[in-house]
Structures are given as C-alpha cells and as structure tokens.
Amino acid sequence: MTKRIVRIAMNGVTGRMGYRQHLVRSILALREQGGLDLGDGDVLWPEPVLVGRRADALRRIADRHGLTAYSTDLDAVLADGVDIYFDAQVTPARAEALKKAIAAGTHVYTEKPTATDLAAALDLARLAGAAGIRHGVVQDKLFLPGLWKLKRLVDGGYFGEVLSIRGEFGYWVFEGDWQDAQRPSWNYRAEDGGGITVDMFPHWEYLLRELFGPVTSVFAHLTTHVPRRWDERGTPYEATADDAAYAVFGLAGGAVAQINSSWAVRVARDELVEFQVDGTHGSAVAGLRNCRVQHRSATPKPVWNPDLPTTEPFRDQWLEVPDNTVFDNGFKTQWELFLRHVALGTPYHWDLAAGARGVQLAELGLRSHAEGRRLEVPELTL
C-alpha cells in the first residue's frame, strides 16, 4: 500500500461550518478511516494546514485534534506548496483568497457563494480555467440521503412528467437577546455579505438543475421580518439583510418550482427542508434524510367538504422510500469526489462555473425583488 499525502490549506475552520462539516466530519473523518482508498493499493492521506486570522483559535483547534500545521499568513502557506486551498471564510473575503491560490497554481475547493457578485464569480472560473488547475464548489445538499432518494426516483422515471416542485426551508433563528442566536450575526448584515437570498439561492440553483433542469426565470419577494437582533457580544444591531425569500422559479421543460426560505418561521413539517414533487405518474416529499412517495395507482380520492371534519389520514397514505445503502456525511462524500478528481482526474462538474451560476441566481433574485418583476435567467458563458 502506498500512502499519497495531499496537503490542504483550510481557511475558515474557526467558523461553525468550516470546523464541523469540513474539518471534523470530512477531512479528519477521512484520516480516522485510514485515508481515501484510490484503488491499486494507493491511499490518499489528507494533511490539513489550518489558516485563519486568529492564531489562538487555530492553535486550540490544532491541539484538540493533534494537528501541528496552522498559520495566519495565507501567502506563506501558498508559497510553501500546499496541494489544495479550501475556503470557508465569510463571503466578502473569499474571492481575493481564491485568486491568490489560483495564481499560485494550487487546486481550489470552496464554499459558496464563490463571490459577492456575478462578475467576480465568473472571473474566478475563467482564471482557474486559464491556470489549468482543478477546482470545485461545495454543493452539499445533492448528497443528502433524502435528496439521493429523490434523484433515484427522477432517474428511474417515477414521476412521468414533472409538473411542480414546492420547497420549504427554514426555522426560527433567535434574535440573540433572551436566547442566543443559532447563526452568526454577519448573516443578517448585508454589508458583511449576509442575507438568506445570497446564502440559499445558490443551493436552489444546483438542486433544481441537477434534479429537474436549469432555472430559466425567477420572481422573488424578499423581506427582513426581524429588523433588530443582538450579536455574539450581546450588542443590539440593525438587521440590514433579508431573512426570508419567497420565490417562483421557471424551469426548462415547463415545470415550476416555488421555494420559501426563511429564518423567521417555526417548523411544522418533518424536517428543516422539504420538497414536494408532483408529476403525472406520482408524487414525492423529500427532506434531509427521508423520502415518501404516492404513486398515481395508489392516490386516494379526497372530496372537498368543509361541513364535515376530515377523517382521512393523509400522511399515512404515503410510502417510505428505503435507504438501500449506507449514506455517509454529505460534505465528506463530496470531499472524496473532489480528492479523487485531484488525484486521478476523475470527472467532476461541480466547479467554479457551477458556483457562478449560483451567484447569478442570487443576484437575479435580488434584482427581481428590487424591480418587482419576473426575470429571465440566461445561460452563462465563460
């Protein structure tokens, strides 16, 4: 067995997502399983180099997990010849750091959105293409068990003609005064790159594209339901970013998707995100882990009668889609695919161009709200 070491500069691991999902549950989990088996006796062994602005925080994380390499100097880390640069920083800091890595000839893997505007996102994709490096963008929700099951149904032709998709995402994020907020305060400041539109529309772009087809139009209404919040130090601040977005997306082929995204909603569904897909041959409701179906041959025939109480157990009339496999952490699954792409050149299409499409949809969503109209979504060309 040959161990192939890949050094990964991980910038932003002091944040919740960078630490929990990318460092602990992906890269360190790969190390715990003995590395990534590449076949033919080769094993890829990830060596993380922690990067950030706060040396004390990096040192604590390194000590906690038995790591030795960390730095507050990104330029020095890139000059030292790491193989991959990963970015989970706040959005406004991302594009400049990615440019540095691309200029250094380093493969890049990054959280989304990849930039604060479409022009910058396209610039990154073009620079990476010209540099000949491998590049990827996190599109984690594609790898959730519930969405995997939904994709199986799509690929198997279960729905017939897909008519509509209805999505509900969100939960109540506490204001931070009498209970601590579950999300960082920058999420609610537009000047710091916050807002649910720029956060979630990139997710909806790749999910809709991969499962049902490209988004061709968008009509969005955005709002800030909770205008005053309290930050991590207990200081009140004005929420300048949208905390809810209500959107209608037209899809190639004629289907329509309605997706509500909100950090100011209380959950009355089985999971924090759910998508109902209705087709001519059947319907499905998919969440993070579970997926339920109702085929046309087993569809009940309810009759509208407001004068009598409803006695039909509607939820009980759906069937669970079986797992049929063991699902790993979605972030880790995509990391494995990207690492194979870097090491072996295996196909990989979730790249910076895909990231730019997500930024495009968010930008058009903001414009749609500002102009009060439906906007077409043109195909991007690099």
SVG drawing of the C-alpha trace seen along z (x, -y; Angstrom):
<svg xmlns="http://www.w3.org/2000/svg" viewBox="-71 -49 78 52">
<polyline fill="none" stroke="black" stroke-width="0.4" points="0.0,0.0 1.3,-3.4 0.3,-6.5 -0.1,-9.6 -0.1,-12.7 -2.2,-15.7 -1.7,-18.9 -4.8,-21.0 -4.8,-24.6 -8.2,-25.1 -9.1,-28.7 -12.1,-29.5 -12.2,-26.4 -12.7,-28.6 -16.3,-29.1 -19.1,-26.6 -19.4,-25.2 -15.7,-25.1 -14.9,-23.4 -17.8,-20.9 -18.6,-19.8 -15.3,-20.3 -12.5,-19.7 -14.0,-17.3 -16.7,-15.4 -14.9,-15.3 -11.1,-15.6 -10.4,-14.3 -13.1,-11.6 -11.1,-10.5 -8.0,-10.2 -9.8,-8.2 -10.9,-5.7 -7.3,-5.3 -7.3,-7.7 -9.1,-7.6 -8.6,-4.4 -7.8,-5.2 -7.5,-1.7 -4.4,0.3 -3.0,0.1 -2.8,-3.7 -4.3,-5.6 -4.7,-9.4 -3.8,-10.9 -5.1,-14.4 -2.8,-16.7 -4.7,-19.8 -2.9,-23.2 -5.3,-25.4 -5.5,-29.0 -7.3,-32.0 -7.0,-35.4 -6.8,-34.3 -3.7,-32.4 -5.1,-31.4 -8.3,-29.9 -6.3,-28.0 -3.9,-26.7 -6.8,-25.5 -8.3,-23.6 -4.9,-22.1 -4.2,-21.0 -7.7,-19.5 -7.2,-17.2 -3.4,-16.5 -2.5,-18.8 0.6,-20.8 0.3,-23.0 -1.5,-26.3 -0.9,-29.8 -2.4,-33.3 -0.3,-34.0 -2.1,-32.7 0.6,-33.9 3.2,-32.0 1.1,-28.8 0.5,-29.0 4.2,-29.7 5.0,-26.6 3.4,-24.5 0.1,-23.1 -1.8,-20.9 -5.3,-22.2 -6.7,-25.5 -10.1,-25.3 -12.1,-28.4 -14.9,-28.6 -14.4,-32.3 -17.1,-34.9 -18.2,-35.6 -16.6,-39.1 -13.1,-37.7 -13.4,-34.6 -12.8,-35.8 -9.5,-37.5 -8.1,-34.5 -9.2,-32.1 -7.4,-34.4 -4.2,-34.1 -4.5,-30.3 -5.2,-30.1 -2.2,-32.4 -0.1,-30.1 -1.2,-27.1 -3.0,-25.5 -6.1,-23.4 -9.1,-25.1 -12.2,-23.8 -14.6,-26.4 -17.8,-27.0 -20.4,-29.1 -21.3,-31.7 -17.9,-31.9 -18.1,-35.7 -20.3,-38.7 -21.3,-39.4 -21.5,-37.5 -18.7,-39.4 -16.2,-38.3 -17.6,-34.7 -17.1,-34.5 -13.6,-35.9 -12.6,-33.2 -13.9,-30.5 -12.0,-32.0 -8.8,-32.4 -9.0,-28.8 -9.5,-27.5 -6.6,-29.5 -4.4,-28.3 -5.2,-24.6 -6.0,-23.8 -8.7,-21.6 -11.5,-23.5 -14.7,-22.6 -17.5,-24.2 -19.4,-22.7 -22.9,-21.6 -23.6,-19.5 -27.4,-19.2 -27.1,-17.0 -25.5,-14.4 -28.2,-14.3 -29.9,-10.9 -33.4,-12.3 -32.2,-14.1 -30.3,-11.0 -33.6,-9.0 -35.4,-11.8 -32.8,-11.6 -33.3,-7.9 -37.0,-8.5 -36.2,-11.1 -33.6,-8.9 -36.0,-5.9 -38.8,-7.9 -41.1,-7.6 -42.8,-10.9 -43.7,-10.8 -43.8,-14.5 -42.7,-16.7 -45.3,-19.4 -44.2,-21.3 -41.8,-21.4 -42.7,-23.1 -39.9,-23.7 -40.0,-24.8 -36.7,-25.7 -36.0,-27.4 -36.5,-27.6 -36.8,-30.3 -33.3,-31.9 -33.5,-33.5 -32.9,-37.2 -30.0,-36.9 -31.4,-38.9 -33.2,-36.4 -31.8,-33.3 -28.6,-33.0 -28.9,-33.0 -28.1,-29.8 -26.5,-31.6 -23.6,-34.2 -24.6,-37.9 -22.9,-38.6 -25.6,-36.6 -28.0,-39.4 -25.8,-42.3 -25.9,-42.9 -22.6,-44.9 -20.9,-41.8 -22.2,-39.5 -25.3,-38.3 -28.8,-37.6 -30.8,-34.4 -31.0,-35.0 -27.3,-35.0 -27.0,-32.1 -29.8,-29.8 -30.4,-30.6 -27.1,-29.1 -28.3,-25.9 -31.7,-26.0 -29.9,-26.6 -27.8,-23.4 -30.6,-21.3 -33.1,-22.3 -30.6,-22.0 -29.3,-18.6 -32.8,-17.1 -35.2,-18.7 -33.4,-21.0 -31.9,-24.5 -33.7,-27.5 -34.9,-29.8 -36.7,-32.5 -37.1,-33.9 -39.6,-36.0 -38.7,-36.8 -40.1,-38.7 -37.6,-39.4 -38.1,-40.8 -36.5,-41.4 -39.0,-40.1 -36.9,-40.6 -35.2,-44.1 -33.4,-44.1 -31.0,-41.4 -28.2,-41.0 -24.7,-39.9 -22.3,-37.5 -21.4,-40.1 -25.0,-40.9 -24.9,-44.2 -28.1,-45.1 -27.7,-45.8 -29.9,-46.6 -30.5,-43.6 -29.8,-45.1 -30.1,-41.8 -33.1,-39.8 -34.1,-36.9 -36.8,-35.5 -37.2,-35.0 -40.3,-33.8 -39.5,-32.8 -41.0,-31.2 -38.6,-29.6 -39.4,-28.6 -37.6,-25.5 -36.6,-24.3 -39.3,-21.9 -42.1,-23.8 -42.1,-22.8 -42.4,-25.4 -40.7,-25.5 -42.0,-27.5 -39.4,-27.7 -39.8,-29.6 -36.6,-30.3 -36.9,-31.8 -35.0,-32.2 -38.2,-33.6 -40.5,-30.6 -41.5,-28.0 -41.2,-24.4 -44.5,-22.5 -43.0,-19.8 -41.0,-16.7 -37.6,-18.2 -36.0,-21.6 -36.1,-21.4 -38.7,-19.5 -39.5,-19.4 -42.8,-18.1 -42.5,-17.0 -45.7,-16.3 -45.8,-14.5 -48.3,-12.9 -47.4,-9.4 -46.6,-10.1 -45.5,-12.4 -42.8,-12.5 -41.9,-14.5 -38.1,-14.6 -36.3,-16.0 -32.8,-15.8 -32.9,-12.1 -36.3,-10.7 -38.4,-10.5 -42.0,-9.4 -44.0,-8.6 -47.5,-8.3 -48.0,-6.6 -51.0,-7.5 -52.3,-3.9 -52.4,-4.4 -53.6,-8.0 -56.8,-8.5 -59.8,-10.4 -60.5,-13.1 -63.6,-15.2 -63.8,-18.8 -66.5,-19.2 -65.9,-22.0 -69.0,-21.0 -67.6,-17.8 -64.3,-17.1 -61.5,-15.5 -61.1,-11.8 -58.6,-10.7 -55.1,-10.2 -53.3,-11.9 -49.8,-11.4 -50.4,-7.7 -51.2,-7.3 -47.6,-7.7 -44.9,-5.1 -41.3,-5.5 -38.5,-5.1 -36.0,-2.6 -32.3,-3.6 -30.9,-0.6 -27.4,-1.8 -25.4,-3.3 -25.3,-7.1 -22.2,-8.9 -21.9,-12.6 -22.8,-14.6 -19.9,-17.1 -17.5,-14.2 -18.9,-12.4 -18.3,-15.4 -14.8,-15.9 -14.0,-12.3 -15.2,-13.0 -13.1,-16.2 -10.0,-14.5 -10.3,-11.7 -10.7,-14.3 -7.4,-16.0 -5.5,-12.7 -6.9,-10.7 -8.5,-13.2 -12.0,-11.5 -14.9,-13.6 -16.2,-16.4 -18.6,-19.1 -19.4,-21.0 -16.8,-23.6 -16.4,-27.3 -18.6,-27.7 -21.3,-25.9 -20.6,-28.3 -21.0,-31.3 -24.5,-30.0 -25.4,-30.1 -24.2,-33.6 -26.1,-34.6 -29.4,-33.3 -28.9,-35.1 -28.1,-38.3 -31.2,-38.0 -33.3,-37.2 -32.2,-40.4 -32.9,-42.3 -36.3,-40.7 -37.3,-41.9 -35.9,-45.4 -37.6,-45.8 -40.8,-43.9 -40.8,-41.7 -40.0,-38.3 -36.5,-38.0 -35.1,-35.6 -32.0,-33.5 -29.6,-33.4 -27.2,-30.5 -23.7,-31.6 -20.7,-31.5 -17.2,-31.7"/>
</svg>
